[in-house]
Amino acid sequence: MNFRKLSGFVMTGVLAAGMCAMAQDSAKQDMKAAGHDTSAAARNTGHATKHVAKKTWHGTKHVAHKTKAATENTGDRIAGKPPVHQ
């Protein structure tokens, strides 16, 4: 019976020592992974910002052209001419 208790303590000690060694390696790897994840997130945010900026530019350009055409057509309508710009 004493052998079982002793072997249980030895196994517990071996497992605890192994867990401590793994925890040190794991913390280092966790820091590396966090750095890589942060880098990837920054890259993705940059791509999304670029995409939204292009869409906003296109929408602004489209609205500006429509406003210009509407303004020119308003002058034509007042003068009684058919609208030329679409």
Contacts in CASP RR format, 6 or more apart in sequence:
PFRMAT RR
TARGET T0000
AUTHOR 0000-0000-0000
METHOD contacts of the structure
MODEL  1
MNFRKLSGFVMTGVLAAGMCAMAQDSAKQDMKAAGHDTSAAARNTGHATK
HVAKKTWHGTKHVAHKTKAATENTGDRIAGKPPVHQ
68 85 0 8 1.000
69 85 0 8 1.000
69 86 0 8 1.000
72 84 0 8 1.000
72 85 0 8 1.000
73 83 0 8 1.000
73 84 0 8 1.000
73 85 0 8 1.000
76 82 0 8 1.000
76 83 0 8 1.000
76 84 0 8 1.000
77 83 0 8 1.000
END
